[in-house]
Amino acid sequence: MTSAGEALGADGPIARSIDGFAPRPGQQALADAFERTLIEGGALIGEAGTGVGKTFAYLVPALTRGEKIIVSTGTRHLQDQLFHSDLPRVRRALGTPVRAALLKGRSNYLCLHRMELADGVPLTRRPEMAAQLERVRAAARRTQTGDIAEITDVPEDSPIWPYVTSTAENCLGQECPLYRDCHVLQARKAAQEADVVVVNHHLLFADMALKESGFGEVLPSADAFILDEAHQLPDTATNFFGQRISARHIQELARDSIAEHLREAADAGWIRDAAEALEQAARDFRLALGSEARRASWSEVAGDPGVTDALAGLRDAVEALEGELAGQAERGRGLEQCARRARELSKLLNEWLEPDADAGLVQWFETWRTGFALALTPLDIAGRFARLMNQWPAAWLFTSATLSVDGRFDHFRRRLGLDEAEEILVDSPFDYARNALLYLPRGLPEPSHPGYTEAVLEAARPVLAASGGRAFFLFTSYRALHQAAERLRGEGRHTILVQGEQPKHELVERFRRESSAVLLGTASFWEGVDVPGEALSCVIIDKLPFAAPGDPVVQARLDALRAAGGNPFGEYQLPQAAIALKQGAGRLIRGVDDRGVLMLCDPRLHSRGYGRVFLNSLPPMGRTRDLADVERFFDPVPETGGA
């Protein structure tokens, strides 16, 4: 029988069937390692540098095993690409009759029942929203899957989506009058019957949390789990193993209560009164937390009588609505569901106010312009994740381009409790030594200096001139991003595109089209953005991406490590930042013929001993501290031929 590595070789079915496919020894070695784990069981951590082709490396053995396999990736966009592009190509090349299914969280599917209720919502009386609702309904008549990703003429961030999709809280289940036609039900049924199911990490961990609590599974039992973009897993798992109460959830409960009251008990006007009182209590609590956006430990405001009184008012308003709904719940399934949601919200609020002191939880809050969230987050999920892996006896494959730090997987292992996992590290096949240059400018002040961002801009201007724009300028803070945007726009040398001013996909598409654009981004632009070719020829990073020390969860983790006698910087802050830097640097070279300069501005790369950890974690490209080398890189002396 042909091994996975042989299938990816020069004489294998992939090379014969897929135009432009080039065999890569690293990809073959990775595929063989994945295949051994699928056969023998256990866990494998596999890092694949950019260009190795890790997707094909796991799909080839997965599609030939004849077993039930769950493939999970980091985002819905990557999930769609995997299911609609990569998987069909490999399946056709191998000629395997594998049944595959795509499964997302329920909020990604149109809810036919809530679409019927949307007409009674004040939002849909606005002309723009009414037009979007009609476009959604037109798509609903055409779609086979109900996946909202198919509806491209309604913005991703439109306020209409919560009114035409469902959540676990507001779904009526088998009591829904349109249950037989439910898109979520059909997607789950297809997943149960499929050999390979493509999900995302959010859905996977939501289901793992349900399994831990003893409730039924959304995902079918599997023989193997393949977790792509696995560097995201620890933070995703942490979110799902904690608790979160948001202003949006409260507002949705109030609005759904009003809608169901009008539909099932129109004479019970006191339900509307209680729901509107809850909305007001949520607004009052938001105001009590202060006008600025912040993310902080609850201890910072727990002694403020205005905050505690407003929170008590919010809890009282939830309990009042719960009482009114309970009194009318027998009149309709919708009212009964809202009563249950109010009861669960009341329980969550009480648990949040009096958390288990021995559970290792961080109690914190977050505010933005009009909303808020209250969260309880576990400090460490390694033990819980390891127990869940044991409950789901299967082969576990963890893969990403950024799992190791300085060639070691210790940090990733610790965060997920993967003590027994095998490991393989495959370097990128790209010729970084020839095609990439790392520029570490001289003379910059320490990042704490008040003039640091201005100094970074001064150092970056000649680099942007040499590259002709065509650059990602990545920042570790929004303040620095906006300061840089204002300065660069004022100079008028390049088209300046700024994160937040347009949807992410529109900014990236515009960057590809423009001949000399500079895209300024932070956070989400450090990973998952793929611009191959000359359009992106330079990546500039302002600072080493250490997590903000004031973040309540980060601070609590550091305190816990310190209390246990550990080294918070070496065990957490440094490896986290090194992985984030690898992600940002990974935007530069996306294809075998790509060329580019990576400019890292932070002087701590040379002035601190830990700088070598960052540098050793990057691909082996040439390094320089001289601007002239950068200019020569972008303007090489042309070769002259003899007579």
PLY file of the C-alpha trace (Angstrom):
ply
format ascii 1.0
element vertex 643
property float x
property float y
property float z
element edge 642
property int vertex1
property int vertex2
end_header
0.00 0.00 0.00
1.30 3.47 -0.92
2.30 5.55 2.11
1.15 9.13 2.55
4.67 10.37 1.80
4.82 8.35 -1.41
1.42 9.70 -2.47
2.94 13.19 -2.22
6.07 12.19 -4.18
7.06 12.89 -7.78
5.35 9.72 -9.03
2.36 9.91 -6.69
-1.29 10.66 -7.49
-1.10 14.24 -6.19
1.68 15.21 -8.62
-0.11 13.43 -11.48
-3.44 15.12 -10.85
-2.77 18.65 -9.57
-1.15 21.15 -11.94
1.80 22.98 -10.48
2.26 20.62 -7.55
5.93 20.21 -6.61
7.00 17.39 -4.27
8.69 18.58 -1.07
10.70 16.21 1.15
9.55 18.07 4.27
5.90 17.66 3.32
6.44 13.94 2.70
8.14 13.49 6.08
5.32 15.37 7.80
2.66 13.28 6.01
4.36 10.04 7.06
4.51 11.24 10.68
0.81 12.17 10.59
-0.03 8.79 9.07
1.86 6.88 11.79
-0.08 8.73 14.49
-3.41 8.06 12.75
-2.55 4.35 12.66
-0.96 3.97 16.09
-2.94 6.56 18.05
-1.55 8.97 20.62
-0.68 12.61 19.95
1.70 14.38 17.58
2.81 18.01 17.51
3.94 19.00 14.03
5.27 22.42 13.07
5.44 23.09 9.34
7.19 26.22 8.16
5.57 28.39 5.51
5.43 26.56 2.17
5.75 23.01 3.55
2.12 22.30 2.62
0.80 20.96 5.92
-2.80 20.88 4.68
-2.05 18.27 2.01
0.28 16.52 4.48
-2.63 15.73 6.79
-5.42 15.44 4.20
-3.68 12.65 2.24
-3.45 10.22 5.19
-6.82 11.37 6.58
-8.70 10.65 3.34
-7.18 7.19 2.95
-7.77 5.90 6.47
-11.45 4.98 6.12
-12.08 6.31 9.64
-14.14 9.08 11.19
-11.92 12.16 11.32
-12.59 15.67 12.62
-10.46 18.43 11.05
-10.56 21.70 12.97
-9.02 24.98 11.88
-8.73 28.47 13.32
-11.31 30.54 11.48
-14.45 30.11 9.41
-12.61 31.55 6.40
-9.92 28.85 6.63
-12.65 26.28 7.26
-14.39 27.27 4.02
-11.11 27.20 2.07
-10.27 23.76 3.42
-13.69 22.29 2.66
-14.43 23.94 -0.68
-10.92 23.96 -2.19
-8.18 21.84 -0.62
-10.20 18.80 0.41
-11.98 18.28 -2.95
-8.66 18.58 -4.84
-6.98 15.92 -2.71
-10.05 13.68 -2.78
-10.19 13.82 -6.60
-6.45 13.16 -6.90
-6.62 10.13 -4.60
-9.88 8.87 -6.10
-11.24 8.07 -2.64
-15.03 7.99 -2.12
-14.82 9.90 1.16
-17.97 11.61 2.42
-17.11 15.06 3.79
-19.20 17.57 5.69
-18.78 21.19 6.75
-20.12 22.05 10.21
-20.17 25.50 11.80
-21.73 26.97 14.90
-25.47 27.60 14.71
-25.07 31.37 14.37
-23.60 30.74 10.90
-26.88 29.33 9.57
-30.10 31.09 8.67
-32.92 30.41 11.13
-36.22 30.25 9.26
-38.27 30.84 12.41
-36.37 33.96 13.47
-36.58 35.29 9.92
-40.36 35.17 10.31
-40.14 37.12 13.60
-37.80 39.76 12.13
-40.65 41.83 10.66
-41.75 42.84 14.16
-38.32 44.15 15.14
-37.92 47.98 15.16
-34.51 47.67 13.49
-36.04 46.25 10.31
-38.24 49.31 9.85
-35.17 51.28 8.83
-34.94 51.29 5.00
-31.35 50.02 4.86
-32.06 47.15 7.27
-35.32 46.30 5.52
-33.40 46.03 2.23
-30.80 43.77 3.82
-33.51 41.58 5.32
-35.08 41.17 1.90
-31.71 40.16 0.44
-31.33 37.58 3.20
-34.79 36.20 2.44
-34.03 36.03 -1.27
-30.87 34.06 -0.47
-32.86 31.80 1.86
-35.06 30.77 -1.08
-31.98 29.74 -3.09
-29.64 28.17 -0.53
-29.27 24.47 0.09
-27.17 24.85 3.25
-28.37 28.06 4.88
-24.73 29.05 5.44
-24.63 32.84 5.74
-21.15 32.85 4.12
-23.03 32.39 0.83
-24.78 35.77 1.28
-22.12 38.16 0.04
-24.36 41.19 -0.57
-25.01 41.75 3.16
-22.04 43.06 5.21
-20.44 40.63 7.65
-20.93 43.12 10.48
-24.56 43.99 9.64
-26.88 44.34 12.67
-29.41 42.16 10.82
-27.60 38.86 11.42
-28.69 38.22 15.04
-32.31 38.57 13.88
-32.06 35.92 11.14
-29.83 33.39 12.92
-30.21 31.55 16.21
-28.12 30.87 19.28
-28.17 27.95 21.67
-30.14 30.19 24.05
-32.95 31.23 21.71
-33.31 28.08 19.58
-36.71 26.43 20.08
-35.37 22.97 19.25
-37.96 20.32 18.40
-40.75 22.72 19.39
-39.87 25.01 16.49
-42.66 25.05 13.88
-40.00 24.88 11.13
-37.84 22.22 12.81
-37.98 19.79 9.85
-36.44 22.41 7.54
-33.80 23.59 10.04
-30.43 24.21 8.38
-28.52 23.54 11.62
-30.27 20.19 12.00
-29.43 19.25 8.40
-25.76 20.27 8.81
-25.45 18.18 11.98
-27.10 15.20 10.32
-24.64 15.44 7.41
-21.77 15.59 9.92
-23.01 12.46 11.69
-23.02 10.56 8.38
-19.70 11.88 7.00
-16.26 10.31 7.13
-14.44 13.64 7.43
-16.00 16.64 9.18
-14.44 20.11 8.86
-15.11 22.35 11.88
-13.47 25.35 13.54
-11.87 25.61 16.96
-14.77 27.58 18.46
-17.26 24.85 17.61
-14.87 22.11 18.73
-14.34 23.64 22.16
-17.98 24.54 22.59
-18.70 20.86 22.08
-15.88 19.77 24.37
-17.29 22.03 27.10
-20.71 20.40 26.58
-19.15 16.95 26.80
-17.38 17.91 30.02
-20.70 18.95 31.56
-22.36 15.70 30.52
-24.66 17.04 27.80
-25.05 15.66 24.29
-22.45 16.21 21.62
-22.84 18.32 18.51
-19.85 16.59 16.94
-19.90 12.89 16.23
-17.43 10.56 17.92
-14.22 10.36 15.91
-11.20 8.11 15.47
-8.91 11.12 14.99
-8.77 14.88 15.52
-6.57 17.01 13.28
-6.13 20.49 14.76
-4.73 22.98 12.24
-3.63 26.49 13.31
-3.06 24.79 16.66
-1.19 27.77 18.14
-4.65 29.30 18.71
-5.93 26.37 20.77
-4.80 27.38 24.29
-6.52 30.77 24.16
-9.65 29.41 22.47
-9.92 26.63 25.05
-9.44 29.13 27.89
-12.39 31.18 26.63
-14.72 28.19 26.41
-13.78 26.70 29.76
-14.68 29.96 31.49
-17.85 32.04 31.73
-18.82 35.25 29.99
-21.86 37.50 30.37
-22.15 40.29 27.82
-24.42 43.26 27.26
-25.34 41.74 23.90
-26.68 38.55 25.50
-28.75 40.63 27.92
-30.12 42.83 25.14
-30.97 39.81 22.98
-32.90 38.25 25.87
-34.87 41.47 26.39
-35.66 41.89 22.70
-36.59 38.22 22.21
-38.85 38.42 25.27
-40.70 41.36 23.74
-41.00 39.59 20.37
-42.33 36.38 21.94
-44.71 38.32 24.18
-46.21 40.01 21.11
-46.49 36.67 19.30
-47.72 34.41 22.11
-49.14 36.61 24.90
-49.94 40.05 23.52
-52.14 40.89 26.52
-49.23 40.43 28.98
-47.81 43.94 28.59
-45.89 43.63 31.85
-43.39 41.37 30.05
-42.48 44.29 27.77
-42.16 46.54 30.84
-39.79 44.08 32.55
-37.74 43.58 29.36
-37.36 47.32 28.82
-36.38 47.71 32.49
-33.66 45.09 31.93
-32.33 46.98 28.90
-32.21 50.15 31.00
-30.45 48.34 33.85
-27.81 47.11 31.38
-27.28 50.68 30.14
-27.03 51.97 33.72
-24.43 49.35 34.58
-22.39 50.24 31.50
-22.42 53.91 32.51
-21.38 53.04 36.06
-18.23 51.35 34.70
-17.00 54.64 33.25
-16.94 56.20 29.81
-13.59 54.87 28.57
-12.98 51.49 26.98
-11.02 49.28 29.36
-10.18 45.70 30.30
-9.36 45.22 33.97
-9.60 43.04 37.03
-12.93 43.23 38.83
-11.03 44.12 42.00
-10.38 47.57 40.51
-14.07 48.51 40.71
-15.47 46.04 43.24
-15.26 48.67 45.99
-17.11 51.35 43.99
-20.68 51.66 45.40
-21.95 53.06 42.10
-20.75 49.96 40.23
-21.93 47.44 42.81
-25.34 49.10 43.10
-25.75 49.12 39.31
-24.77 45.45 39.13
-27.28 44.62 41.87
-29.90 46.51 39.85
-28.99 44.47 36.78
-29.38 41.20 38.70
-32.73 42.36 40.11
-33.94 43.28 36.61
-32.99 39.83 35.28
-34.83 38.15 38.14
-37.89 40.37 37.61
-38.04 39.46 33.91
-37.55 35.79 34.79
-40.57 35.99 37.13
-42.82 37.63 34.54
-41.81 35.14 31.84
-42.27 32.15 34.14
-45.84 33.23 34.81
-46.65 33.12 31.08
-44.31 30.34 29.93
-47.08 27.79 29.43
-48.65 29.97 26.73
-45.93 29.29 24.16
-42.63 27.64 23.44
-40.95 30.98 22.76
-41.94 32.40 26.16
-40.88 29.18 27.85
-37.48 29.42 26.17
-37.02 33.05 27.20
-37.94 32.13 30.80
-35.27 29.43 30.76
-32.69 31.86 29.38
-33.53 34.43 32.07
-33.19 31.74 34.74
-29.77 30.69 33.40
-28.60 34.31 33.15
-29.64 34.91 36.75
-27.69 31.82 37.80
-24.60 32.95 35.87
-24.74 36.42 37.44
-24.91 34.95 40.92
-22.01 32.59 40.17
-20.03 35.49 38.77
-20.66 37.58 41.89
-19.56 34.73 44.17
-16.96 32.67 42.25
-15.40 29.53 43.69
-12.25 30.76 45.43
-10.46 27.45 44.84
-11.27 27.07 41.14
-8.30 29.10 39.84
-10.48 31.67 38.06
-9.73 35.27 37.11
-12.68 37.64 37.60
-12.48 40.55 35.19
-14.54 42.90 33.03
-14.28 44.66 29.70
-16.01 47.73 28.34
-16.25 49.31 24.90
-18.33 52.18 23.55
-21.80 50.90 24.40
-21.22 47.38 25.66
-19.59 45.40 28.42
-18.64 41.85 29.37
-18.14 40.13 32.71
-15.82 37.12 32.60
-14.49 34.31 34.74
-11.43 32.82 33.06
-9.42 29.78 34.20
-5.72 30.42 34.76
-4.69 26.99 33.49
-6.59 24.61 31.22
-3.87 21.98 30.70
-5.38 19.49 33.13
-8.91 19.91 31.81
-7.82 19.59 28.20
-5.79 16.46 28.95
-8.78 14.88 30.72
-11.02 15.64 27.76
-8.52 14.06 25.37
-8.67 10.94 27.53
-12.47 10.99 27.40
-12.25 11.15 23.60
-9.83 8.26 22.90
-8.51 9.03 19.43
-5.42 10.07 17.53
-4.67 13.78 18.06
-2.63 15.78 15.52
-1.64 19.36 16.36
-0.12 21.40 13.55
0.73 25.00 12.72
3.55 27.09 11.28
4.18 28.59 14.74
4.25 26.13 17.64
7.94 26.10 18.61
10.06 28.71 20.33
13.79 28.57 19.61
13.23 25.09 18.16
11.40 23.68 21.21
7.72 22.86 21.86
7.87 23.16 25.67
5.54 26.17 25.90
2.84 24.66 23.71
3.07 21.34 25.57
2.69 23.04 28.97
-0.37 25.06 27.99
-2.34 22.01 26.76
-0.90 19.30 29.00
0.64 17.35 26.09
3.33 15.61 28.10
3.31 12.38 26.06
2.97 13.84 22.54
5.51 13.01 19.83
6.87 15.92 17.82
8.23 16.82 14.41
9.55 20.18 13.17
9.81 20.74 9.41
11.50 23.94 8.23
10.19 26.02 5.35
11.47 24.96 1.92
11.66 28.59 0.81
15.12 30.08 0.19
15.02 32.75 2.89
18.77 33.25 2.74
18.49 34.41 -0.88
15.00 35.94 -0.98
14.60 37.66 2.38
16.52 40.20 4.41
16.09 40.99 8.12
16.76 44.67 8.82
17.44 45.75 12.43
17.85 49.54 12.32
20.36 51.31 14.54
19.78 54.19 16.89
16.18 53.65 18.01
15.30 54.53 21.62
13.81 52.05 24.07
10.14 51.26 23.33
9.12 52.98 26.59
10.49 56.31 25.32
7.67 58.82 24.60
9.09 59.52 21.14
9.44 55.89 20.16
6.69 55.72 17.50
8.00 58.88 15.84
11.50 57.37 15.79
10.14 54.16 14.24
8.43 56.20 11.51
11.65 58.09 10.83
13.52 54.81 10.41
10.74 53.27 8.29
10.36 56.13 5.77
13.47 55.30 3.68
12.58 51.60 3.77
9.08 52.37 2.44
10.67 54.58 -0.23
13.01 51.75 -1.24
10.21 49.17 -1.37
7.84 51.53 -3.17
5.25 50.96 -0.43
3.98 47.40 -0.88
4.28 46.99 2.89
2.48 45.77 5.97
3.25 48.04 8.93
2.28 46.04 12.03
1.83 47.58 15.46
1.37 46.27 18.99
-1.09 49.02 19.99
-3.93 50.96 18.40
-2.51 54.22 19.72
0.74 53.74 17.79
-1.20 52.60 14.71
-3.35 55.74 14.62
-0.40 58.02 15.32
1.51 56.47 12.43
-1.51 56.65 10.11
-1.93 60.36 10.78
1.75 61.09 10.11
2.07 58.95 6.97
-1.15 60.24 5.42
0.02 63.78 5.96
3.10 63.09 3.87
1.10 61.77 0.90
3.82 59.46 -0.42
1.81 56.23 -0.41
-1.78 55.02 -0.29
-2.32 54.42 3.43
-4.83 51.72 4.39
-5.75 51.49 8.07
-7.30 48.62 9.99
-10.83 49.41 11.13
-11.64 51.90 8.37
-12.98 49.12 6.10
-13.79 45.43 6.63
-10.63 43.33 6.78
-11.19 41.47 3.50
-11.86 44.74 1.64
-8.64 46.28 2.97
-6.61 43.26 1.89
-8.19 43.21 -1.58
-7.54 46.92 -2.00
-3.93 46.41 -0.85
-3.49 43.75 -3.54
-4.84 46.08 -6.23
-2.89 49.22 -5.27
0.62 49.47 -6.66
2.29 51.18 -3.69
0.01 50.78 -0.70
1.02 50.56 2.95
-1.42 48.68 5.17
-1.31 49.56 8.87
-2.66 46.91 11.21
-2.55 45.39 14.65
-3.97 42.31 16.38
-5.78 40.26 13.70
-3.49 41.44 10.87
-0.52 39.67 12.46
-1.83 36.31 11.24
-4.15 34.72 8.70
-3.53 37.35 5.99
-2.07 35.88 2.81
-0.73 38.23 0.08
1.72 36.33 -2.15
3.79 38.01 -4.85
5.23 41.50 -5.22
2.16 43.25 -3.77
3.65 42.58 -0.32
7.41 43.05 -0.35
8.07 44.49 3.09
6.84 43.83 6.63
7.68 46.36 9.34
7.01 45.52 13.01
7.23 48.32 15.55
7.78 46.37 18.80
8.21 42.87 20.14
4.62 41.73 20.76
4.67 41.15 24.51
1.18 40.85 25.97
0.01 43.98 27.78
1.12 43.58 31.43
-2.06 45.31 32.58
-4.30 42.65 31.05
-6.08 41.00 34.01
-5.74 37.43 32.74
-2.07 37.85 31.82
-1.30 39.48 35.17
-3.07 36.72 37.09
-1.12 34.06 35.18
2.16 35.80 35.92
1.26 36.10 39.61
0.35 32.39 39.75
3.63 31.36 38.10
5.58 33.59 40.47
3.76 32.17 43.50
4.59 28.63 42.35
8.28 29.48 42.16
8.34 29.69 38.37
9.75 32.27 35.98
6.79 34.26 34.58
8.86 35.98 31.90
10.70 32.93 30.64
7.79 30.50 30.94
4.97 32.66 29.59
5.67 36.20 28.36
8.73 35.42 26.24
7.41 32.32 24.42
4.02 33.93 23.81
5.68 36.97 22.25
8.05 34.82 20.16
5.14 32.89 18.66
3.27 36.13 17.91
6.38 37.57 16.23
6.69 34.44 14.07
3.10 34.96 12.96
3.70 38.59 12.00
6.98 37.82 10.21
5.24 34.97 8.39
3.20 37.46 6.35
6.29 38.30 4.25
7.24 35.22 2.19
4.18 33.30 0.98
5.48 31.70 -2.22
8.66 30.16 -3.59
9.45 33.23 -5.73
8.52 35.89 -3.14
11.20 38.37 -2.06
11.06 40.85 0.76
12.49 42.72 3.73
11.45 42.16 7.33
12.16 45.25 9.44
12.09 44.70 13.20
12.40 48.03 14.95
12.66 46.98 18.62
16.23 47.61 19.89
15.75 45.00 22.64
16.56 42.35 20.01
20.21 43.43 20.48
20.23 45.11 23.88
18.63 42.23 25.84
19.86 38.68 26.18
16.43 37.28 25.34
16.64 38.88 21.89
18.36 35.76 20.56
15.24 33.69 21.38
13.24 35.85 18.97
15.93 35.85 16.30
16.51 32.09 16.56
12.77 31.50 16.14
12.70 33.26 12.76
13.60 31.65 9.41
17.34 31.76 8.54
17.42 34.96 6.50
20.32 37.34 6.06
20.58 40.14 8.62
21.74 43.71 8.36
21.78 46.91 10.39
22.60 49.10 7.38
19.93 50.88 5.36
22.15 50.71 2.27
21.74 46.91 2.23
17.96 47.32 2.20
18.15 49.78 -0.68
20.39 47.42 -2.64
18.00 44.54 -1.95
15.16 46.44 -3.61
17.30 47.91 -6.37
19.84 45.24 -7.35
22.51 46.10 -9.89
21.36 44.58 -13.21
23.56 41.92 -14.74
25.36 42.96 -17.92
26.05 40.51 -20.70
29.33 40.32 -22.67
29.71 40.91 -26.41
0 1
1 2
2 3
3 4
4 5
5 6
6 7
7 8
8 9
9 10
10 11
11 12
12 13
13 14
14 15
15 16
16 17
17 18
18 19
19 20
20 21
21 22
22 23
23 24
24 25
25 26
26 27
27 28
28 29
29 30
30 31
31 32
32 33
33 34
34 35
35 36
36 37
37 38
38 39
39 40
40 41
41 42
42 43
43 44
44 45
45 46
46 47
47 48
48 49
49 50
50 51
51 52
52 53
53 54
54 55
55 56
56 57
57 58
58 59
59 60
60 61
61 62
62 63
63 64
64 65
65 66
66 67
67 68
68 69
69 70
70 71
71 72
72 73
73 74
74 75
75 76
76 77
77 78
78 79
79 80
80 81
81 82
82 83
83 84
84 85
85 86
86 87
87 88
88 89
89 90
90 91
91 92
92 93
93 94
94 95
95 96
96 97
97 98
98 99
99 100
100 101
101 102
102 103
103 104
104 105
105 106
106 107
107 108
108 109
109 110
110 111
111 112
112 113
113 114
114 115
115 116
116 117
117 118
118 119
119 120
120 121
121 122
122 123
123 124
124 125
125 126
126 127
127 128
128 129
129 130
130 131
131 132
132 133
133 134
134 135
135 136
136 137
137 138
138 139
139 140
140 141
141 142
142 143
143 144
144 145
145 146
146 147
147 148
148 149
149 150
150 151
151 152
152 153
153 154
154 155
155 156
156 157
157 158
158 159
159 160
160 161
161 162
162 163
163 164
164 165
165 166
166 167
167 168
168 169
169 170
170 171
171 172
172 173
173 174
174 175
175 176
176 177
177 178
178 179
179 180
180 181
181 182
182 183
183 184
184 185
185 186
186 187
187 188
188 189
189 190
190 191
191 192
192 193
193 194
194 195
195 196
196 197
197 198
198 199
199 200
200 201
201 202
202 203
203 204
204 205
205 206
206 207
207 208
208 209
209 210
210 211
211 212
212 213
213 214
214 215
215 216
216 217
217 218
218 219
219 220
220 221
221 222
222 223
223 224
224 225
225 226
226 227
227 228
228 229
229 230
230 231
231 232
232 233
233 234
234 235
235 236
236 237
237 238
238 239
239 240
240 241
241 242
242 243
243 244
244 245
245 246
246 247
247 248
248 249
249 250
250 251
251 252
252 253
253 254
254 255
255 256
256 257
257 258
258 259
259 260
260 261
261 262
262 263
263 264
264 265
265 266
266 267
267 268
268 269
269 270
270 271
271 272
272 273
273 274
274 275
275 276
276 277
277 278
278 279
279 280
280 281
281 282
282 283
283 284
284 285
285 286
286 287
287 288
288 289
289 290
290 291
291 292
292 293
293 294
294 295
295 296
296 297
297 298
298 299
299 300
300 301
301 302
302 303
303 304
304 305
305 306
306 307
307 308
308 309
309 310
310 311
311 312
312 313
313 314
314 315
315 316
316 317
317 318
318 319
319 320
320 321
321 322
322 323
323 324
324 325
325 326
326 327
327 328
328 329
329 330
330 331
331 332
332 333
333 334
334 335
335 336
336 337
337 338
338 339
339 340
340 341
341 342
342 343
343 344
344 345
345 346
346 347
347 348
348 349
349 350
350 351
351 352
352 353
353 354
354 355
355 356
356 357
357 358
358 359
359 360
360 361
361 362
362 363
363 364
364 365
365 366
366 367
367 368
368 369
369 370
370 371
371 372
372 373
373 374
374 375
375 376
376 377
377 378
378 379
379 380
380 381
381 382
382 383
383 384
384 385
385 386
386 387
387 388
388 389
389 390
390 391
391 392
392 393
393 394
394 395
395 396
396 397
397 398
398 399
399 400
400 401
401 402
402 403
403 404
404 405
405 406
406 407
407 408
408 409
409 410
410 411
411 412
412 413
413 414
414 415
415 416
416 417
417 418
418 419
419 420
420 421
421 422
422 423
423 424
424 425
425 426
426 427
427 428
428 429
429 430
430 431
431 432
432 433
433 434
434 435
435 436
436 437
437 438
438 439
439 440
440 441
441 442
442 443
443 444
444 445
445 446
446 447
447 448
448 449
449 450
450 451
451 452
452 453
453 454
454 455
455 456
456 457
457 458
458 459
459 460
460 461
461 462
462 463
463 464
464 465
465 466
466 467
467 468
468 469
469 470
470 471
471 472
472 473
473 474
474 475
475 476
476 477
477 478
478 479
479 480
480 481
481 482
482 483
483 484
484 485
485 486
486 487
487 488
488 489
489 490
490 491
491 492
492 493
493 494
494 495
495 496
496 497
497 498
498 499
499 500
500 501
501 502
502 503
503 504
504 505
505 506
506 507
507 508
508 509
509 510
510 511
511 512
512 513
513 514
514 515
515 516
516 517
517 518
518 519
519 520
520 521
521 522
522 523
523 524
524 525
525 526
526 527
527 528
528 529
529 530
530 531
531 532
532 533
533 534
534 535
535 536
536 537
537 538
538 539
539 540
540 541
541 542
542 543
543 544
544 545
545 546
546 547
547 548
548 549
549 550
550 551
551 552
552 553
553 554
554 555
555 556
556 557
557 558
558 559
559 560
560 561
561 562
562 563
563 564
564 565
565 566
566 567
567 568
568 569
569 570
570 571
571 572
572 573
573 574
574 575
575 576
576 577
577 578
578 579
579 580
580 581
581 582
582 583
583 584
584 585
585 586
586 587
587 588
588 589
589 590
590 591
591 592
592 593
593 594
594 595
595 596
596 597
597 598
598 599
599 600
600 601
601 602
602 603
603 604
604 605
605 606
606 607
607 608
608 609
609 610
610 611
611 612
612 613
613 614
614 615
615 616
616 617
617 618
618 619
619 620
620 621
621 622
622 623
623 624
624 625
625 626
626 627
627 628
628 629
629 630
630 631
631 632
632 633
633 634
634 635
635 636
636 637
637 638
638 639
639 640
640 641
641 642
